[in-house]
């Protein structure tokens, strides 16, 4: 007898949302999705996603609602705005939020949704980018109660590797830790590349020379070669990096924790985006560090 899978709703069909929904349809789920951009909905319909007319329509036609949007303001609108999830959802459903938004906003929205309609909330931000979303190899940082996480655990298994970090909000704190590691390292890679080229090296050989030692990393392997090639086509926009760095600063202030490296990185991304490069990939931070690059 064929396995009966949960009906999944998905709101937000940007690069990550397209990856998520392709993966979920490939895994045999019925996926109903909405995006304000109808062209993106049409693309998703081409690989089997059922179009919805609103977030409320998504919620009415699924067991679990997934959301992946750009900011806390957009998330609040999707959940509580006109024709939002709250107007179509019911008690017993779970909202799984893959967005990267402030911790306190996540907690407040989760409490409000539970109070208004009895719908549970799991914060599950991710790392790995669109290719990992499509391939089911995301790193997923999960916050929420045991019961609702058990309810969505098979879906999370199909999307990647996940770790339950604590109650609602813990996933977002973990994502900030992830961004401290990733975004500071991206700037270090840009600095290393600039030094290698200025020293007359074939900079493309650096991963081969250093990858098996302590300097080796996934970022050295995957992002550094794109830096060498000056391939700044966006997989993750510089504007998103700056947004996340702003959130790191706010969280660090709330927790009374110094983040000197991240503060420096935040300043570099402020320069990059102020020069009109906010829609380039985050590795375009090389433009700020390398004197040969022209902002």
VOGU-745452 format. One record per residue (C-alpha): residue in three letters; x, y, z. Coordinates in Angstrom, 3 decimals, m for minus. Each point is the difference from the previous one (the first is absolute). Example, Ala and Ser with C-alpha at 12.3 -4.5 7.8 and 13.67 -1.06 7.14 Angstrom:
2
<fimar><res>ALA</res><x>12.300</x><y>m4.500</y><z>7.800</z></fimar>
<fimar><res>SER</res><x>1.370</x><y>3.440</y><z>m0.660</z></fimar>
REM end
This chain:
295
<fimar><res>UNK</res><x>0.000</x><y>0.000</y><z>0.000</z></fimar>
<fimar><res>UNK</res><x>1.410</x><y>3.420</y><z>m0.958</z></fimar>
<fimar><res>UNK</res><x>1.061</x><y>2.275</y><z>2.831</z></fimar>
<fimar><res>UNK</res><x>m2.471</x><y>2.803</y><z>0.692</z></fimar>
<fimar><res>UNK</res><x>2.012</x><y>3.183</y><z>0.262</z></fimar>
<fimar><res>UNK</res><x>m0.957</x><y>3.267</y><z>1.596</z></fimar>
<fimar><res>UNK</res><x>m1.398</x><y>2.729</y><z>m2.209</z></fimar>
<fimar><res>UNK</res><x>2.472</x><y>2.863</y><z>m0.040</z></fimar>
<fimar><res>UNK</res><x>m0.651</x><y>3.675</y><z>m0.533</z></fimar>
<fimar><res>UNK</res><x>2.811</x><y>2.347</y><z>m0.981</z></fimar>
<fimar><res>UNK</res><x>0.084</x><y>3.802</y><z>m0.034</z></fimar>
<fimar><res>UNK</res><x>2.923</x><y>1.790</y><z>m1.657</z></fimar>
<fimar><res>UNK</res><x>1.320</x><y>m1.258</y><z>m3.329</z></fimar>
<fimar><res>UNK</res><x>3.288</x><y>1.858</y><z>m0.345</z></fimar>
<fimar><res>UNK</res><x>3.230</x><y>m1.851</y><z>m0.695</z></fimar>
<fimar><res>UNK</res><x>m0.196</x><y>m1.928</y><z>3.265</z></fimar>
<fimar><res>UNK</res><x>m3.743</x><y>m0.578</y><z>m0.258</z></fimar>
<fimar><res>UNK</res><x>0.394</x><y>m1.440</y><z>m3.486</z></fimar>
<fimar><res>UNK</res><x>2.662</x><y>m2.350</y><z>1.334</z></fimar>
<fimar><res>UNK</res><x>m2.148</x><y>m1.055</y><z>2.944</z></fimar>
<fimar><res>UNK</res><x>m3.094</x><y>m0.686</y><z>m2.076</z></fimar>
<fimar><res>UNK</res><x>1.896</x><y>m1.895</y><z>m2.705</z></fimar>
<fimar><res>UNK</res><x>1.460</x><y>m2.236</y><z>2.675</z></fimar>
<fimar><res>UNK</res><x>m3.349</x><y>m0.558</y><z>1.704</z></fimar>
<fimar><res>UNK</res><x>m1.811</x><y>m0.873</y><z>m3.235</z></fimar>
<fimar><res>UNK</res><x>2.872</x><y>m2.337</y><z>m0.934</z></fimar>
<fimar><res>UNK</res><x>m0.506</x><y>m1.731</y><z>3.363</z></fimar>
<fimar><res>UNK</res><x>m3.646</x><y>m0.647</y><z>m0.827</z></fimar>
<fimar><res>UNK</res><x>m1.741</x><y>2.666</y><z>2.072</z></fimar>
<fimar><res>UNK</res><x>m3.031</x><y>1.896</y><z>m1.225</z></fimar>
<fimar><res>UNK</res><x>1.180</x><y>3.615</y><z>0.135</z></fimar>
<fimar><res>UNK</res><x>m2.318</x><y>3.010</y><z>m0.204</z></fimar>
<fimar><res>UNK</res><x>1.852</x><y>3.308</y><z>m0.272</z></fimar>
<fimar><res>UNK</res><x>m0.420</x><y>3.762</y><z>m0.198</z></fimar>
<fimar><res>UNK</res><x>2.200</x><y>2.937</y><z>m0.902</z></fimar>
<fimar><res>UNK</res><x>m0.911</x><y>3.604</y><z>m0.673</z></fimar>
<fimar><res>UNK</res><x>1.933</x><y>m0.365</y><z>m3.288</z></fimar>
<fimar><res>UNK</res><x>m2.295</x><y>m1.992</y><z>m2.287</z></fimar>
<fimar><res>UNK</res><x>2.874</x><y>m0.802</y><z>m2.375</z></fimar>
<fimar><res>UNK</res><x>1.712</x><y>m1.930</y><z>2.798</z></fimar>
<fimar><res>UNK</res><x>m3.229</x><y>m1.880</y><z>0.683</z></fimar>
<fimar><res>UNK</res><x>m0.193</x><y>m0.932</y><z>m3.686</z></fimar>
<fimar><res>UNK</res><x>3.547</x><y>m1.355</y><z>0.079</z></fimar>
<fimar><res>UNK</res><x>m0.832</x><y>m2.127</y><z>3.046</z></fimar>
<fimar><res>UNK</res><x>m3.185</x><y>m1.272</y><z>m1.647</z></fimar>
<fimar><res>UNK</res><x>2.199</x><y>m1.324</y><z>m2.789</z></fimar>
<fimar><res>UNK</res><x>1.566</x><y>m2.557</y><z>2.317</z></fimar>
<fimar><res>UNK</res><x>m3.177</x><y>m1.059</y><z>1.759</z></fimar>
<fimar><res>UNK</res><x>m0.777</x><y>2.630</y><z>2.636</z></fimar>
<fimar><res>UNK</res><x>m3.695</x><y>0.876</y><z>0.392</z></fimar>
<fimar><res>UNK</res><x>m0.495</x><y>3.793</y><z>m0.195</z></fimar>
<fimar><res>UNK</res><x>m1.878</x><y>1.761</y><z>2.809</z></fimar>
<fimar><res>UNK</res><x>m1.688</x><y>3.399</y><z>m0.043</z></fimar>
<fimar><res>UNK</res><x>1.207</x><y>1.208</y><z>3.425</z></fimar>
<fimar><res>UNK</res><x>1.799</x><y>m1.125</y><z>3.164</z></fimar>
<fimar><res>UNK</res><x>m3.419</x><y>m0.789</y><z>1.482</z></fimar>
<fimar><res>UNK</res><x>m0.759</x><y>m2.227</y><z>m2.994</z></fimar>
<fimar><res>UNK</res><x>3.297</x><y>m1.811</y><z>0.588</z></fimar>
<fimar><res>UNK</res><x>m0.868</x><y>m0.584</y><z>3.664</z></fimar>
<fimar><res>UNK</res><x>m3.441</x><y>m1.354</y><z>m0.863</z></fimar>
<fimar><res>UNK</res><x>1.503</x><y>m2.652</y><z>m2.283</z></fimar>
<fimar><res>UNK</res><x>2.842</x><y>m1.473</y><z>2.031</z></fimar>
<fimar><res>UNK</res><x>1.020</x><y>m1.640</y><z>3.255</z></fimar>
<fimar><res>UNK</res><x>3.290</x><y>1.866</y><z>0.431</z></fimar>
<fimar><res>UNK</res><x>0.674</x><y>3.552</y><z>m1.238</z></fimar>
<fimar><res>UNK</res><x>3.590</x><y>0.893</y><z>m0.909</z></fimar>
<fimar><res>UNK</res><x>1.068</x><y>3.632</y><z>m0.425</z></fimar>
<fimar><res>UNK</res><x>3.197</x><y>1.421</y><z>m1.490</z></fimar>
<fimar><res>UNK</res><x>m0.083</x><y>3.789</y><z>m0.379</z></fimar>
<fimar><res>UNK</res><x>2.467</x><y>2.880</y><z>0.133</z></fimar>
<fimar><res>UNK</res><x>m0.720</x><y>1.814</y><z>3.273</z></fimar>
<fimar><res>UNK</res><x>m1.906</x><y>0.063</y><z>3.257</z></fimar>
<fimar><res>UNK</res><x>m2.427</x><y>2.614</y><z>m1.346</z></fimar>
<fimar><res>UNK</res><x>m0.852</x><y>m2.168</y><z>m2.996</z></fimar>
<fimar><res>UNK</res><x>m0.359</x><y>m3.034</y><z>2.258</z></fimar>
<fimar><res>UNK</res><x>m2.449</x><y>1.820</y><z>2.276</z></fimar>
<fimar><res>UNK</res><x>m2.037</x><y>1.101</y><z>m3.018</z></fimar>
<fimar><res>UNK</res><x>m0.079</x><y>m3.521</y><z>m1.423</z></fimar>
<fimar><res>UNK</res><x>m1.228</x><y>m1.412</y><z>3.306</z></fimar>
<fimar><res>UNK</res><x>m2.328</x><y>2.706</y><z>1.332</z></fimar>
<fimar><res>UNK</res><x>m0.765</x><y>2.278</y><z>m2.938</z></fimar>
<fimar><res>UNK</res><x>m3.160</x><y>m0.102</y><z>m2.146</z></fimar>
<fimar><res>UNK</res><x>m0.469</x><y>m3.547</y><z>m1.319</z></fimar>
<fimar><res>UNK</res><x>2.956</x><y>m1.052</y><z>2.166</z></fimar>
<fimar><res>UNK</res><x>0.770</x><y>m3.415</y><z>1.396</z></fimar>
<fimar><res>UNK</res><x>m1.853</x><y>0.773</y><z>3.240</z></fimar>
<fimar><res>UNK</res><x>m3.265</x><y>0.502</y><z>m1.898</z></fimar>
<fimar><res>UNK</res><x>0.266</x><y>m3.398</y><z>m1.697</z></fimar>
<fimar><res>UNK</res><x>1.845</x><y>m2.141</y><z>2.530</z></fimar>
<fimar><res>UNK</res><x>m1.333</x><y>m2.077</y><z>2.876</z></fimar>
<fimar><res>UNK</res><x>1.065</x><y>m1.532</y><z>3.270</z></fimar>
<fimar><res>UNK</res><x>2.081</x><y>m3.123</y><z>m0.559</z></fimar>
<fimar><res>UNK</res><x>1.906</x><y>1.407</y><z>m2.941</z></fimar>
<fimar><res>UNK</res><x>3.670</x><y>0.967</y><z>0.195</z></fimar>
<fimar><res>UNK</res><x>1.684</x><y>3.023</y><z>m1.568</z></fimar>
<fimar><res>UNK</res><x>3.656</x><y>m0.658</y><z>m0.877</z></fimar>
<fimar><res>UNK</res><x>1.867</x><y>3.248</y><z>m0.623</z></fimar>
<fimar><res>UNK</res><x>3.210</x><y>m0.248</y><z>m2.043</z></fimar>
<fimar><res>UNK</res><x>0.502</x><y>3.782</y><z>m0.134</z></fimar>
<fimar><res>UNK</res><x>2.828</x><y>1.709</y><z>1.849</z></fimar>
<fimar><res>UNK</res><x>m1.659</x><y>2.538</y><z>2.306</z></fimar>
<fimar><res>UNK</res><x>0.701</x><y>1.521</y><z>3.432</z></fimar>
<fimar><res>UNK</res><x>m0.303</x><y>m2.336</y><z>2.962</z></fimar>
<fimar><res>UNK</res><x>m2.441</x><y>2.116</y><z>2.000</z></fimar>
<fimar><res>UNK</res><x>m2.227</x><y>0.506</y><z>m3.052</z></fimar>
<fimar><res>UNK</res><x>m0.107</x><y>m3.776</y><z>m0.491</z></fimar>
<fimar><res>UNK</res><x>m1.042</x><y>m0.564</y><z>3.608</z></fimar>
<fimar><res>UNK</res><x>m2.666</x><y>2.708</y><z>m0.120</z></fimar>
<fimar><res>UNK</res><x>m1.523</x><y>m1.249</y><z>m3.260</z></fimar>
<fimar><res>UNK</res><x>m0.023</x><y>m3.584</y><z>1.265</z></fimar>
<fimar><res>UNK</res><x>m1.756</x><y>0.990</y><z>3.220</z></fimar>
<fimar><res>UNK</res><x>m2.571</x><y>2.051</y><z>m1.886</z></fimar>
<fimar><res>UNK</res><x>m0.773</x><y>m2.783</y><z>m2.481</z></fimar>
<fimar><res>UNK</res><x>m0.460</x><y>m2.531</y><z>2.805</z></fimar>
<fimar><res>UNK</res><x>m2.243</x><y>2.391</y><z>1.932</z></fimar>
<fimar><res>UNK</res><x>m2.176</x><y>0.953</y><z>m2.974</z></fimar>
<fimar><res>UNK</res><x>m0.562</x><y>m3.365</y><z>m1.729</z></fimar>
<fimar><res>UNK</res><x>1.976</x><y>m2.645</y><z>1.928</z></fimar>
<fimar><res>UNK</res><x>2.474</x><y>m0.562</y><z>m2.833</z></fimar>
<fimar><res>UNK</res><x>3.521</x><y>m1.083</y><z>1.010</z></fimar>
<fimar><res>UNK</res><x>3.222</x><y>1.630</y><z>m1.224</z></fimar>
<fimar><res>UNK</res><x>3.388</x><y>m1.493</y><z>m0.850</z></fimar>
<fimar><res>UNK</res><x>2.851</x><y>2.307</y><z>m0.972</z></fimar>
<fimar><res>UNK</res><x>2.276</x><y>m1.851</y><z>m2.401</z></fimar>
<fimar><res>UNK</res><x>2.442</x><y>2.327</y><z>m1.793</z></fimar>
<fimar><res>UNK</res><x>2.448</x><y>m1.694</y><z>m2.330</z></fimar>
<fimar><res>UNK</res><x>3.493</x><y>0.161</y><z>m1.451</z></fimar>
<fimar><res>UNK</res><x>1.235</x><y>m1.371</y><z>m3.307</z></fimar>
<fimar><res>UNK</res><x>m1.653</x><y>2.118</y><z>m2.667</z></fimar>
<fimar><res>UNK</res><x>m2.354</x><y>m0.911</y><z>m2.871</z></fimar>
<fimar><res>UNK</res><x>2.030</x><y>m3.019</y><z>m1.242</z></fimar>
<fimar><res>UNK</res><x>m0.179</x><y>m1.602</y><z>3.458</z></fimar>
<fimar><res>UNK</res><x>m3.731</x><y>0.743</y><z>0.183</z></fimar>
<fimar><res>UNK</res><x>m0.581</x><y>m1.754</y><z>m3.323</z></fimar>
<fimar><res>UNK</res><x>2.273</x><y>m2.903</y><z>0.913</z></fimar>
<fimar><res>UNK</res><x>m1.347</x><y>m0.545</y><z>3.509</z></fimar>
<fimar><res>UNK</res><x>3.352</x><y>0.703</y><z>1.676</z></fimar>
<fimar><res>UNK</res><x>m0.805</x><y>3.137</y><z>1.985</z></fimar>
<fimar><res>UNK</res><x>1.257</x><y>0.602</y><z>3.513</z></fimar>
<fimar><res>UNK</res><x>m3.153</x><y>0.784</y><z>1.975</z></fimar>
<fimar><res>UNK</res><x>m0.008</x><y>1.666</y><z>3.430</z></fimar>
<fimar><res>UNK</res><x>m3.227</x><y>m0.764</y><z>1.832</z></fimar>
<fimar><res>UNK</res><x>m1.790</x><y>1.670</y><z>2.892</z></fimar>
<fimar><res>UNK</res><x>m3.339</x><y>m1.116</y><z>1.410</z></fimar>
<fimar><res>UNK</res><x>m1.803</x><y>m2.455</y><z>2.252</z></fimar>
<fimar><res>UNK</res><x>0.603</x><y>m3.742</y><z>m0.120</z></fimar>
<fimar><res>UNK</res><x>m3.535</x><y>m0.866</y><z>m1.131</z></fimar>
<fimar><res>UNK</res><x>m0.124</x><y>2.295</y><z>m3.017</z></fimar>
<fimar><res>UNK</res><x>3.550</x><y>m0.842</y><z>m1.044</z></fimar>
<fimar><res>UNK</res><x>m0.930</x><y>m3.685</y><z>0.080</z></fimar>
<fimar><res>UNK</res><x>m2.960</x><y>0.914</y><z>m2.201</z></fimar>
<fimar><res>UNK</res><x>2.271</x><y>1.480</y><z>m2.692</z></fimar>
<fimar><res>UNK</res><x>3.100</x><y>m2.154</y><z>0.487</z></fimar>
<fimar><res>UNK</res><x>m0.451</x><y>m2.074</y><z>m3.165</z></fimar>
<fimar><res>UNK</res><x>m0.249</x><y>3.156</y><z>m2.094</z></fimar>
<fimar><res>UNK</res><x>3.166</x><y>1.359</y><z>1.606</z></fimar>
<fimar><res>UNK</res><x>1.741</x><y>m3.321</y><z>m0.683</z></fimar>
<fimar><res>UNK</res><x>m0.881</x><y>0.355</y><z>m3.676</z></fimar>
<fimar><res>UNK</res><x>1.347</x><y>3.560</y><z>m0.138</z></fimar>
<fimar><res>UNK</res><x>3.397</x><y>m0.620</y><z>1.575</z></fimar>
<fimar><res>UNK</res><x>1.817</x><y>m0.494</y><z>3.280</z></fimar>
<fimar><res>UNK</res><x>m1.721</x><y>1.639</y><z>2.968</z></fimar>
<fimar><res>UNK</res><x>0.716</x><y>0.595</y><z>3.657</z></fimar>
<fimar><res>UNK</res><x>m2.535</x><y>0.907</y><z>2.687</z></fimar>
<fimar><res>UNK</res><x>1.704</x><y>2.879</y><z>1.821</z></fimar>
<fimar><res>UNK</res><x>m2.656</x><y>0.873</y><z>2.582</z></fimar>
<fimar><res>UNK</res><x>m3.353</x><y>1.807</y><z>0.281</z></fimar>
<fimar><res>UNK</res><x>m1.430</x><y>2.431</y><z>m2.550</z></fimar>
<fimar><res>UNK</res><x>2.661</x><y>2.593</y><z>m0.827</z></fimar>
<fimar><res>UNK</res><x>2.938</x><y>m2.345</y><z>0.469</z></fimar>
<fimar><res>UNK</res><x>0.162</x><y>m0.692</y><z>m3.725</z></fimar>
<fimar><res>UNK</res><x>0.398</x><y>3.708</y><z>m0.695</z></fimar>
<fimar><res>UNK</res><x>2.749</x><y>0.396</y><z>2.614</z></fimar>
<fimar><res>UNK</res><x>1.824</x><y>m2.925</y><z>m1.620</z></fimar>
<fimar><res>UNK</res><x>m0.363</x><y>1.644</y><z>m3.425</z></fimar>
<fimar><res>UNK</res><x>1.663</x><y>3.136</y><z>1.379</z></fimar>
<fimar><res>UNK</res><x>2.894</x><y>m2.154</y><z>1.218</z></fimar>
<fimar><res>UNK</res><x>0.158</x><y>m1.516</y><z>m3.488</z></fimar>
<fimar><res>UNK</res><x>0.122</x><y>3.439</y><z>m1.582</z></fimar>
<fimar><res>UNK</res><x>2.793</x><y>1.132</y><z>2.323</z></fimar>
<fimar><res>UNK</res><x>2.054</x><y>m2.933</y><z>m1.247</z></fimar>
<fimar><res>UNK</res><x>m0.936</x><y>0.299</y><z>m3.672</z></fimar>
<fimar><res>UNK</res><x>0.034</x><y>3.753</y><z>m0.611</z></fimar>
<fimar><res>UNK</res><x>3.196</x><y>0.686</y><z>1.916</z></fimar>
<fimar><res>UNK</res><x>1.665</x><y>m2.885</y><z>m1.854</z></fimar>
<fimar><res>UNK</res><x>m1.108</x><y>1.393</y><z>m3.369</z></fimar>
<fimar><res>UNK</res><x>1.832</x><y>3.244</y><z>0.826</z></fimar>
<fimar><res>UNK</res><x>3.077</x><y>m1.960</y><z>1.107</z></fimar>
<fimar><res>UNK</res><x>m0.028</x><y>m1.902</y><z>m3.306</z></fimar>
<fimar><res>UNK</res><x>m0.146</x><y>3.290</y><z>m1.913</z></fimar>
<fimar><res>UNK</res><x>2.947</x><y>1.303</y><z>2.016</z></fimar>
<fimar><res>UNK</res><x>1.981</x><y>m3.200</y><z>m0.601</z></fimar>
<fimar><res>UNK</res><x>m0.699</x><y>0.100</y><z>m3.737</z></fimar>
<fimar><res>UNK</res><x>1.129</x><y>3.621</y><z>m0.240</z></fimar>
<fimar><res>UNK</res><x>3.233</x><y>m0.812</y><z>1.833</z></fimar>
<fimar><res>UNK</res><x>0.663</x><y>m3.067</y><z>m2.176</z></fimar>
<fimar><res>UNK</res><x>m0.452</x><y>1.932</y><z>m3.248</z></fimar>
<fimar><res>UNK</res><x>2.074</x><y>2.945</y><z>1.200</z></fimar>
<fimar><res>UNK</res><x>2.768</x><y>m2.448</y><z>0.919</z></fimar>
<fimar><res>UNK</res><x>0.145</x><y>m1.335</y><z>m3.549</z></fimar>
<fimar><res>UNK</res><x>m1.589</x><y>m3.388</y><z>0.716</z></fimar>
<fimar><res>UNK</res><x>m2.370</x><y>m1.965</y><z>m2.188</z></fimar>
<fimar><res>UNK</res><x>m2.805</x><y>0.647</y><z>2.455</z></fimar>
<fimar><res>UNK</res><x>m2.154</x><y>m2.762</y><z>m1.480</z></fimar>
<fimar><res>UNK</res><x>2.407</x><y>m2.559</y><z>1.519</z></fimar>
<fimar><res>UNK</res><x>m0.632</x><y>1.115</y><z>3.589</z></fimar>
<fimar><res>UNK</res><x>m2.745</x><y>m2.587</y><z>0.728</z></fimar>
<fimar><res>UNK</res><x>2.272</x><y>m2.769</y><z>m1.334</z></fimar>
<fimar><res>UNK</res><x>2.947</x><y>1.247</y><z>2.051</z></fimar>
<fimar><res>UNK</res><x>m1.850</x><y>0.660</y><z>3.250</z></fimar>
<fimar><res>UNK</res><x>m3.203</x><y>m2.015</y><z>m0.113</z></fimar>
<fimar><res>UNK</res><x>1.322</x><y>m3.048</y><z>1.839</z></fimar>
<fimar><res>UNK</res><x>1.334</x><y>2.122</y><z>2.869</z></fimar>
<fimar><res>UNK</res><x>m1.651</x><y>2.158</y><z>2.650</z></fimar>
<fimar><res>UNK</res><x>m0.938</x><y>2.611</y><z>m2.613</z></fimar>
<fimar><res>UNK</res><x>m2.213</x><y>m2.471</y><z>m1.840</z></fimar>
<fimar><res>UNK</res><x>m3.767</x><y>0.599</y><z>0.073</z></fimar>
<fimar><res>UNK</res><x>m3.153</x><y>m0.360</y><z>m2.057</z></fimar>
<fimar><res>UNK</res><x>0.151</x><y>3.721</y><z>m0.710</z></fimar>
<fimar><res>UNK</res><x>3.588</x><y>m0.240</y><z>m1.258</z></fimar>
<fimar><res>UNK</res><x>m1.061</x><y>m2.846</y><z>m2.254</z></fimar>
<fimar><res>UNK</res><x>m3.234</x><y>1.502</y><z>m1.343</z></fimar>
<fimar><res>UNK</res><x>0.111</x><y>3.786</y><z>0.240</z></fimar>
<fimar><res>UNK</res><x>3.686</x><y>0.815</y><z>m0.380</z></fimar>
<fimar><res>UNK</res><x>0.229</x><y>m1.250</y><z>m3.640</z></fimar>
<fimar><res>UNK</res><x>m2.933</x><y>2.269</y><z>m0.883</z></fimar>
<fimar><res>UNK</res><x>1.866</x><y>2.902</y><z>1.591</z></fimar>
<fimar><res>UNK</res><x>3.064</x><y>m0.789</y><z>m2.119</z></fimar>
<fimar><res>UNK</res><x>m2.226</x><y>0.052</y><z>m3.101</z></fimar>
<fimar><res>UNK</res><x>m1.766</x><y>3.195</y><z>1.174</z></fimar>
<fimar><res>UNK</res><x>m3.271</x><y>m1.868</y><z>m0.439</z></fimar>
<fimar><res>UNK</res><x>m2.336</x><y>2.243</y><z>1.952</z></fimar>
<fimar><res>UNK</res><x>m3.254</x><y>m1.353</y><z>m1.400</z></fimar>
<fimar><res>UNK</res><x>m2.384</x><y>m0.130</y><z>2.975</z></fimar>
<fimar><res>UNK</res><x>m0.686</x><y>m3.190</y><z>1.872</z></fimar>
<fimar><res>UNK</res><x>m0.238</x><y>1.945</y><z>3.268</z></fimar>
<fimar><res>UNK</res><x>m0.288</x><y>3.761</y><z>m0.408</z></fimar>
<fimar><res>UNK</res><x>2.306</x><y>2.439</y><z>1.767</z></fimar>
<fimar><res>UNK</res><x>m3.100</x><y>1.784</y><z>1.300</z></fimar>
<fimar><res>UNK</res><x>m1.033</x><y>m3.169</y><z>1.847</z></fimar>
<fimar><res>UNK</res><x>3.472</x><y>m0.286</y><z>1.524</z></fimar>
<fimar><res>UNK</res><x>m0.291</x><y>3.547</y><z>1.329</z></fimar>
<fimar><res>UNK</res><x>m3.496</x><y>m0.661</y><z>1.352</z></fimar>
<fimar><res>UNK</res><x>1.299</x><y>m3.031</y><z>1.886</z></fimar>
<fimar><res>UNK</res><x>3.005</x><y>1.920</y><z>1.329</z></fimar>
<fimar><res>UNK</res><x>m2.378</x><y>2.664</y><z>1.307</z></fimar>
<fimar><res>UNK</res><x>m1.932</x><y>m2.735</y><z>1.805</z></fimar>
<fimar><res>UNK</res><x>3.223</x><y>m1.408</y><z>1.459</z></fimar>
<fimar><res>UNK</res><x>0.819</x><y>3.449</y><z>1.372</z></fimar>
<fimar><res>UNK</res><x>m3.460</x><y>0.380</y><z>1.540</z></fimar>
<fimar><res>UNK</res><x>0.085</x><y>m3.456</y><z>1.583</z></fimar>
<fimar><res>UNK</res><x>3.518</x><y>0.550</y><z>1.344</z></fimar>
<fimar><res>UNK</res><x>m1.127</x><y>3.289</y><z>1.555</z></fimar>
<fimar><res>UNK</res><x>m3.000</x><y>m1.694</y><z>1.623</z></fimar>
<fimar><res>UNK</res><x>2.251</x><y>m2.745</y><z>1.397</z></fimar>
<fimar><res>UNK</res><x>2.825</x><y>2.398</y><z>0.970</z></fimar>
<fimar><res>UNK</res><x>2.510</x><y>m1.958</y><z>m2.116</z></fimar>
<fimar><res>UNK</res><x>2.842</x><y>1.706</y><z>m1.915</z></fimar>
<fimar><res>UNK</res><x>0.237</x><y>m0.872</y><z>m3.698</z></fimar>
<fimar><res>UNK</res><x>3.000</x><y>1.983</y><z>m1.274</z></fimar>
<fimar><res>UNK</res><x>0.616</x><y>m2.108</y><z>m3.104</z></fimar>
<fimar><res>UNK</res><x>m3.621</x><y>0.125</y><z>m1.074</z></fimar>
<fimar><res>UNK</res><x>m0.107</x><y>3.751</y><z>0.600</z></fimar>
<fimar><res>UNK</res><x>2.915</x><y>0.438</y><z>m2.404</z></fimar>
<fimar><res>UNK</res><x>m1.680</x><y>m2.256</y><z>m2.559</z></fimar>
<fimar><res>UNK</res><x>m3.247</x><y>1.950</y><z>0.360</z></fimar>
<fimar><res>UNK</res><x>1.870</x><y>3.192</y><z>m0.834</z></fimar>
<fimar><res>UNK</res><x>1.514</x><y>m1.545</y><z>m3.119</z></fimar>
<fimar><res>UNK</res><x>m3.415</x><y>m1.119</y><z>m1.262</z></fimar>
<fimar><res>UNK</res><x>m1.409</x><y>3.461</y><z>0.717</z></fimar>
<fimar><res>UNK</res><x>2.656</x><y>1.436</y><z>m2.323</z></fimar>
<fimar><res>UNK</res><x>m0.735</x><y>m2.625</y><z>m2.665</z></fimar>
<fimar><res>UNK</res><x>m3.750</x><y>0.551</y><z>m0.004</z></fimar>
<fimar><res>UNK</res><x>0.331</x><y>3.807</y><z>0.170</z></fimar>
<fimar><res>UNK</res><x>1.811</x><y>m0.195</y><z>m3.341</z></fimar>
<fimar><res>UNK</res><x>m2.985</x><y>m1.676</y><z>m1.626</z></fimar>
<fimar><res>UNK</res><x>1.190</x><y>m3.606</y><z>0.130</z></fimar>
<fimar><res>UNK</res><x>m2.728</x><y>m1.316</y><z>2.308</z></fimar>
<fimar><res>UNK</res><x>m1.315</x><y>m2.413</y><z>m2.642</z></fimar>
<fimar><res>UNK</res><x>3.361</x><y>m1.634</y><z>m0.688</z></fimar>
<fimar><res>UNK</res><x>0.990</x><y>m3.173</y><z>1.809</z></fimar>
<fimar><res>UNK</res><x>1.349</x><y>0.391</y><z>3.510</z></fimar>
<fimar><res>UNK</res><x>3.479</x><y>m1.038</y><z>m1.233</z></fimar>
<fimar><res>UNK</res><x>0.144</x><y>3.332</y><z>m1.822</z></fimar>
<fimar><res>UNK</res><x>1.358</x><y>1.357</y><z>3.300</z></fimar>
<fimar><res>UNK</res><x>3.273</x><y>m0.512</y><z>m1.885</z></fimar>
<fimar><res>UNK</res><x>m0.785</x><y>3.318</y><z>m1.696</z></fimar>
<fimar><res>UNK</res><x>0.541</x><y>1.778</y><z>3.324</z></fimar>
<fimar><res>UNK</res><x>3.159</x><y>m1.850</y><z>1.021</z></fimar>
<fimar><res>UNK</res><x>1.968</x><y>m0.361</y><z>m3.253</z></fimar>
<fimar><res>UNK</res><x>1.528</x><y>3.339</y><z>m1.110</z></fimar>
<fimar><res>UNK</res><x>m0.145</x><y>m1.200</y><z>m3.633</z></fimar>
<fimar><res>UNK</res><x>m3.772</x><y>m0.238</y><z>0.144</z></fimar>
<fimar><res>UNK</res><x>m1.954</x><y>3.159</y><z>m0.794</z></fimar>
<fimar><res>UNK</res><x>m3.091</x><y>0.597</y><z>2.087</z></fimar>
REM end
